Amino acid sequence: MPAFETRVQDVKINKTHINTLVMDYLVSEGYPSAAQNFALEANVQPRVDIESIEERVVIRNAIYGGDIQTAIEKINELNPQILDRDSALHFALLRLQLIELIRNCTVTPDSDITPALTFATTHLAPRAPTSPEFLQDLEQTMALLIFPPDNLAPPLAALLDTKLRKDVAKRVNEAILQSNGERTRSKLLELVRTRAWAEQKARDAKKDIPDRIDIGLDPENNGRDPEGDSVMHGNGEAGSTTT
């Protein structure tokens, strides 16, 4: 067996530490049902109450569904200082709300664009001069009213991509966590990033390592692909523990 794999086999992974990492991920990323189930199965408690996770989930789901007004109201109910202190995030939400209005009013050729124009004039135009980036974002967004939605340049088409909702929702989630004095990113994601960085450094230095290295979070398989279910499925709402 190559020296690298031998050293990997010699590393003993603590199950409790892995379970703690998984729980931290479920809490940070906002999976209350999975966190509750995991707490019972792995005998590890979340660092915050489930209700606070559910509040973030309600806001996230509203943004995912394009209901930005509800999301803003929920954020202000949770902590009005979040948007007061983060003008960039507030503008991003308002811009996304404008995009949703434009999306709705351009469904048919003869749709009324007045609601979008009114919203932009009332909520975004007064903020745009305070930042060159805000002004550029507003101008780009208003261009959606000029060109047909089925023939947009890539930068404009990206505004109508639902990925933008996810990007804004991620920023909101991090802002809420920060306002609560919590980490904005889970330890597990940071660990994965650090591991990827270390692997790249080793490859750049021409170290003798395998072409492919499993992440190795399964203590029973020591980094080999498990044959059973993983700790968490892709939706984060089900799965078995590492115990």
N, C-alpha and C positions, 0 to 999 in steps of 0.2 A: 504494500500500500504506500502511495506517495507520502512524503513527509508532511505536506499540508493537510491531507485528509487524516493522517494519524493524529496531528495536533487538534484537529476539529473534534475527532472522536474522544479525545481526552478531556474536552471541556464539558463540565457537568452543568446543565441548565436547571436552575431552580424553578419549579413549577409555580410557586407562590409569586415569584417575580414576574413570570409570564402572565399569570392571571391578573396581576395588578396593572400591567401594561395594557392588557386588553380592556379592563374596566375603565382605565383612564381614557382610552380611545373612544369607548362607547359614550362616556360622559362628555368629552370635549366635542365630539362630532354630532352629538344629539340623537341618541338612540335609547330612549327611556325604557321601552319594552324589553329590548335586549339586555339593558343594564339590570333590570329587575330579575330577569331569568338567570342571568349570569351570576348575580349576587347569590341566588339560592343554590345554584349548581356548584359554583366554585368556592363558596363561603368567603367571598371578599366583598366588602361594602363600598358603594360609590362614595367619592369624596364630597359630594353635594347631594341635597335631597332631590328626589325624582321630579318633584313639581317644578323646580327651576329648569330642569332639562326640557320638560314638556312645554314650558313657556317659550323656549327658544325654538322648539319644533313647530309650534303654532305660527310663529313669525316666519320661519323658513318655508313652511308649506304655503303660506300666503304669497310669498315672493315667487316660489316655484309655479304657483297657479296664476301669476300675473296680477294678483290683487294687492298692489303696492300701497294703496291708501290704508287698507286694513293693517298691513305690516308696519307702516309708519305709526299708526295709532297705537298698536300693541307695543312698539318700542318705547313710545312716549309714556305709556302706562307703566311699563316696566322701570324705565329710568329716563326722564326727559332730558337729562344732561348728556346722554350719549350723542344725540344728534346736534345738540347745542354746541358741544365741544368739538365735534368732528364735522366741519363744514363740507369736506370732500365726500364723506359718506352720505351726508344729507343730500348733497347735490346729485350723487350717483343714484340714490333712490328716487328723487324727483325726476331725474332724466329717464330712469327706467319706467316711471309712471307715464311720462310723456310718450315714450316708445310704445307702451301698451295702448294708449289712446290713439296713436297713429296707426297701430296695427288694426285696431277695431274700425277706424274710420276709412281705411283704405281697402277694406274687404271687397267692396264693390266700387266701380268707377265713379258713380254719382253720390258717394257718401259725403255727408257733411263734415268738413274738417274744422268747423268752428270750435268744438270742444278742445281739440288739440291746440289750436292757436291761442285760445283763451287761457288754457293752462300754462302754456309756455310764456305768455306775456305776464301772467300774474305771479307765477312761482319761480320760473327759471331766469327770465330776462333781468330781474333786479339783482340776482346773484352772479350772473355771468361776468360783469365787468370787474369783479373782485379777483378774478384769476384768469390768466390767458388760457389755461387748460379748460376751465369752465366754458369760456367763450367758444373755444374750438369745438368742444363736445356739443354745445348747443347748436352751433351752426351745422355741424355734421348731422345731428339728429333731425333738424328742420329740413334737411335735404331729402329726407324720406318722403316728404309731402310733394316733392317736385318730380321725382322719377317713379316710374311704374314699379311695383314691388316684385314683379317677375323679371325685371331687367336691371338689377342693382349692381353697382361695382362691389367687389368683395368687402371693402371696409364698411359700406352701408349695409350690405346683406348680413354682416356679422352682428349688427345691432338688432336685427330681428331674430337672430338665432337664440334659442332658449338657453344656450350656454351662458349668455350674459346674465340671465336670472340667477343661475347657479353661482356665478362669480360674485355678484352683489350679495347673495345670501351668505356666502362664505365670509365676506367682509363684515356683514352684520353679526354673524355668529361670533367672530373673533372680537368685535367691539363689545358685545355683551359680556363675553367672558372676561375681557380686560376690565370692564367697569365693575365686575364682581371680584376683582383681585385674583383671578384665576389665569392659568396659562392659556394663551391663545391657540396653541397647537399641542396636540397630544404627544406624550413621550414616545409612543410607538412610531409615529411619523418622523419624529426627530431622529430616532434610532435608525430607522430605515435610510434616511438621508445621510446620516453619518457613516453608515455601513457602505452605502454606494460611493461616497466620497473616498473612503479608505480603500475600497477595492480599486477604484480608478487610479489612485495614487500608486498602489502596488503594481498595477499593469503598466503605468507610465514608467515605473522604475525597473521594469522587466523582471519582476519577481516570478518565481516558479509557482504559479497558482492555476487551478483548473480553468478551462474556458468558460464554464458555467458554475456558479456557486449558489446553492439554495440559501434562502434566508435563514433557515435553521431555527425557527421558533417552536418546533414540535420536539419536546424533550424525549419522546418515545422513539422518534425516528432519527434524531441527531442530524436534522437538516435534510433528510431524504424526503421525497414526496410522500405524504401520508396517504393511506388507502381508504381511510374513513372520512367522516365529515370534518370540515375545518371548524375552527372556533367560531367563526362568524361568516355567514353567507354574504353575497354581494350587497344585499339590501340592509345588512346590519341588524336584522330583526329576528334572527334565529340561528341556532347552531349549538354544538356541544362544547364542553369545556376541555381544558387540557389536563384535568384531574383524572 
